Amino acid sequence: GSAPSPPPAGPGPGPALPAVRLSLVRLGEPDAAGTGEPPATPAGLGAGGDRVCFNLGRELYFYPGCCRRGSQRSIDLNKPIDKRIYKGTQPTCHDFNQFTAATETISLLVGFSAGQVQYLDLIKKDTSKLFNEERLIDKTKVTYLKWLPESESLFLASHASGHLYLYNVSHPCASAPPQYSLLKQGEGFAVYAAKSKAPRNPLAKWAVGEGPLNEFAFSPDGRHLACVSQDGCLRVFHFDSMLLRGLMKSYFGGLLCVCWSPDGRYVVTGGEDDLVTVWSFTEGRVVARGHGHKSWVNAVAFDPYTTRAEEAAAASGDGERSGEEEEEEEEEQPDAGGTGSGGGAPLSPLPKAGPITYRFGSAGQDTQFCLRLDPAKVLGTALCPRIHEVPLLEPLVCKKIAQERLTVLLFLEDCIITACQEGLICTWARPGKAFTDEEAEGQTGEGSWPRSPSKSVVEGISSQPGNSPSGTVV
């Protein structure tokens, strides 16, 4: 059916609709014969392959993923696996439980603009719970939510109030506003336990910073939690002990997004200072900043994969890289072994120890997508060093790829996913990967990146008619 008309813009500046976000869950190899895709019908929910969820206005869409190796066709947007339309509130964020995901269960959390959190199962249609239904816990919008690592029932939800709540999907919410007792407090934060004789949600409340808590991320080992707030602070906690282990301040303005390096050594943030900031968790200080954006940075992500073929091509074809850097790159990359499509070595995760060349990307409200490389030099000082006191990273690639602000950036083994506020979800082929003749049409030169969207592009559901489905690549 047709999408409902978007609600009118509120008074003052700011977007009328919540930011488009995308969640992905992997269920094993696709089992649809010869297509590389699970069936795009409700009956295909239990099939193998990926599942993609994204929000647009008051709607929530579910489709089979198109990012597996060998996938060569776009998603049929006329046949979503599932579609939900909400009244009176709008989805603002969501997260699949990758730990429990299987062909017989796909658990999903959805946060809303009015403060509620929904728990549902795409397979078990009768499994659905609503938390904070009466808005007794928090009346502000849910800004972000995440399952605890390797947990079947525990999750965190942050709100525009600056509060972070711990829930258990097996427990009900109290019928009255919860009462709390102070457990711990420190510089810019306090932790409370809920007073209840019986198990009730929320189990605990964290008050973090001043203003909205915009995003948080667990470290790869699940032991630490990084939070970014509108007060411009990054705070890193040891989750179990609730102790503050690190603090960083933005150059100015609020911090909007955060991610960890694959080895847990670094935290990268982005925000209203138009910069990305690299903070060393082990040293507790800023080590570099990256520029290239002309507006707020909405998403940051590390690329956990690399190839020897890509490194060789970059070393021989990038005129801006010095010979010393080329030698360093060659020595640092692990031997991936084997061969992949296009004659190169297959993508492999970065090692957890030893010298590593880190690659990360950022996406911003200026509609640009930037890729950066940090040679892991130990430089920079203080809680918020001046611009000239830390290395300023130049983007390897900076491309305008959309007409509206970018809100999603996700690195996968075979592709990179971006999404913009227009509701356009695109997958981008990694450089050096093989294409069919049909896919190769319109591709840019071998040395440029990102390429035009591959044929696996989700051609988007636009809130405005007449827009190009693949955005604009400059």
PyMOL commands that set and color helices and strands:
alter all, ss='L'
color gray80, all
select helices_A, chain A and resi 42-46+308-317+323-332+341-343+387-389+437-440
alter helices_A, ss='H'
color red, helices_A
select strands_A, chain A and resi 22-26+50-56+59-64+82-85+91-96+107-112+117-121+128-131+142-147+154-159+163-168+179-186+189-195+204-208+213-218+224-229+233-238+243-249+255-260+266-271+276-280+285-290+297-302+305-306+348-349+358-364+368-374+392-393+397-400+406-411+415-420+425-429
alter strands_A, ss='S'
color yellow, strands_A
deselect
rebuild
show_as cartoon
